[in-house]
Amino acid sequence: MNKGLLSVDEALAVLLAGAKPVEEIESVLTMQATNRVLARAQTSTMDVPPMDNSAMDGYAVRAADVKAPEARLRVAQKIMAGAVGKPLEPGTAARIFTGAPVPPGADAVVMQEFCAADGDHVVVKKVPKAGDWIRRIGQDIRKGSEILPAGKRLLPQDCGLAASVGIRTLPVYRRVRMGLFFTGDELAMPGEALAPGRIYNSSRFTLNGLASVFGCEVRDYGIVPDTLEATRAMLRRAAAECDVIVTSGGVSVGEADYVKPAAEAEGSLLMWKIAMKPGRPLAFGKVGQAAFLGLPGNPVSSFVTFLLFVRPYVLKTQGIAQVEPRAIAARADFDWHEPDARREFLRAKWNAQGGLDLYPTQDSAVLASTAWADGLVDNPPNRAIRKGDSVRFLPYSELYW
């Protein structure tokens, strides 16, 4: 056990070194693959577009037939999207619509805004150049090119891209199975009578939601009684059913904190004190073949430590290589005169002027601050912040992906 304070980066390095991607791969319909992690790179089996087609509604012509404005051409055919036209005869035009194949012989499309219909003829008012408003075969994607790399969490547009080249199913890693349980005889569930000295278990809802955001198959084991026997039994059950076990509470050294001794009895454990605020105590180890991460019981601390430690661990376990959230430089529209000696993660929100406002109290017991905020200001130890300073901001939009 390391009795000193570890930095966030030191703890994270140890965590990620122990994260091993799941090996099982399953095939899912492309329609259902959003938010899954691609196991093998995908290449296109076709050119996109598969043929030269019109980028606009207008008239397909031979550029050589329109030597000057006001050229008058007979409209010999009409080509709708999904139809195939006949070869274009010299001196004629084809009425054509967006996405329709350009007929053989035509080498330009003139937008309908620069044309005037005149019976069965068209008057072309603008001289085109060869290639105007034609999407060439393979212009977007060439046959055989890689369109999606392995290890990518699939966005909706990724699935659309796969579908655009005819890929019906995609190979993805199976979901990471995450077991959650919570300790503390003081915890109650919403809907239950709140006896004196008890509190509602907000962390159960927060951590379940976060696990779902990151695409885990969640197994919620609920609230475990504050006894060593019950905690050990739950660890054994979760280890048999899950890849990762996450707990909230019980990782300190109080008389009623049983997660630490239970995890040590059932597996191996590192107990850390992290030089961060909020969320100092953190446990990491193994129970059976499952990884174990013990988070603080404080609801704000468990929220922040989940985002900073569990999130990257789970992403790497899912087969994602790049797990560090992207931070942005933002302007502080607040003063922070009394920084902590530890690295701080301050709850902040965008304002209408494009800067960041700070929640009035940064107490780690104020869960409302996490719901109010748009993300976390990552503030180095002992750094005071003055209005106008540039700060490192981790928006939820990055931390939730």
Beta strands, then each sheet from edge to edge (+ up, - down):
strand 1: 5-6
strand 2: 25-29
strand 3: 42-43
strand 4: 53-54
strand 5: 58-61
strand 6: 71-79
strand 7: 92-96
strand 8: 108-111
strand 9: 115-118
strand 10: 121-124
strand 11: 134-135
strand 12: 146-148
strand 13: 169-173
strand 14: 177-183
strand 15: 187-188
strand 16: 199-200
strand 17: 217-224
strand 18: 244-248
strand 19: 267-274
strand 20: 276-277
strand 21: 281-287
strand 22: 290-295
strand 23: 328-331
strand 24: 343-350
strand 25: 356-358
strand 26: 375-379
strand 27: 390-395
sheet 1: 1+ 19+ 21- 22+ 18+ 14+ 17+
sheet 2: 2+ 13-
sheet 3: 3+ 12-
sheet 4: 4+ 11-
sheet 5: 8+ 5- 7+ 6+ 10- 9+
sheet 6: 15+ 16+
sheet 7: 20+ 24+ 25-
sheet 8: 20+ 24+ 26- 27+ 23-
end
